[in-house]
């Protein structure tokens, strides 16, 4: 299943576009998806601890612009936003 990850704030540095696309397993949680993004960072930006910190501390939002928790299950192809903390916090 294809997920489009919309990039906001500092996470826009992860791509030349304003999004990334991932193929994931059905019913993956946001916590698992976060780990998949961290794998992408490791592969594409070796040893960039700042990017990893952004992913670890970011919030995620659904297509309806509502915040979603780590337990949220991705059950269909959709766009999910990653929202890094503002001001380093």
C-alpha positions as CSV (number, residue, x, y, z in Angstrom):
1,X,0.0,0.0,0.0
2,X,1.4,3.4,-0.9
3,X,1.5,6.2,1.7
4,X,2.4,9.8,0.8
5,X,4.2,11.5,3.6
6,X,3.7,15.3,3.4
7,X,6.7,17.2,4.7
8,X,6.3,20.3,6.9
9,X,8.9,22.6,8.6
10,X,12.4,21.1,8.9
11,X,11.3,17.8,7.5
12,X,11.2,19.4,4.0
13,X,15.0,18.9,4.0
14,X,14.3,15.1,3.6
15,X,13.4,15.6,-0.1
16,X,13.6,18.0,-3.0
17,X,9.8,17.6,-3.2
18,X,7.4,18.5,-0.4
19,X,6.6,14.8,0.2
20,X,8.0,11.3,0.3
21,X,6.3,8.1,-0.8
22,X,6.5,4.7,1.1
23,X,5.2,1.3,0.3
24,X,4.0,-0.2,3.6
25,X,2.2,-3.2,5.0
26,X,-1.5,-3.0,5.7
27,X,-2.5,-2.0,9.3
28,X,0.9,-0.5,10.1
29,X,0.8,1.8,13.2
30,X,2.2,5.3,13.2
31,X,4.9,4.1,15.6
32,X,6.0,1.5,13.0
33,X,5.8,4.0,10.2
34,X,8.0,6.4,12.3
35,X,10.6,3.6,12.4
36,X,10.3,3.2,8.6
37,X,11.0,6.9,8.2
38,X,14.0,6.5,10.5
39,X,15.3,3.7,8.3
40,X,14.9,6.0,5.3
41,X,17.0,8.7,7.1
42,X,19.7,6.2,8.0
43,X,19.9,5.0,4.4
44,X,19.8,8.5,2.7
45,X,21.4,10.8,5.3
46,X,24.1,8.7,7.1
47,X,24.8,9.8,10.7
48,X,22.4,12.8,10.5
49,X,21.3,12.7,14.1
50,X,19.4,16.0,13.7
51,X,17.1,14.5,11.1
52,X,16.5,11.5,13.3
53,X,15.7,13.8,16.2
54,X,13.1,15.6,14.0
55,X,11.4,12.3,13.2
56,X,11.5,11.0,16.7
57,X,9.9,14.2,18.1
58,X,7.5,15.0,15.3
59,X,3.7,14.8,15.4
60,X,1.7,13.2,12.6
61,X,-1.6,14.3,11.1
62,X,-4.2,12.6,8.9
63,X,-5.6,13.7,5.6
64,X,-8.4,15.5,7.6
65,X,-5.7,17.5,9.3
66,X,-6.3,16.0,12.7
67,X,-3.4,14.8,14.9
68,X,-3.0,11.1,15.1
69,X,-1.3,9.0,17.8
70,X,1.4,6.4,17.6
71,X,-1.3,3.7,18.0
72,X,-3.2,4.9,14.9
73,X,-3.4,2.1,12.3
74,X,-2.9,3.0,8.6
75,X,-5.5,0.9,6.8
76,X,-5.7,2.4,3.4
77,X,-3.6,4.4,0.9
78,X,-3.5,8.0,2.1
79,X,-1.5,11.1,2.7
80,X,-0.1,11.6,6.2
81,X,1.7,14.7,7.4
82,X,4.8,14.9,9.5
83,X,4.9,18.0,11.7
84,X,8.3,18.7,13.4
85,X,8.3,20.6,16.7
86,X,8.6,24.4,16.3
87,X,11.5,26.1,18.0
88,X,13.5,22.9,18.6
89,X,11.1,21.6,21.3
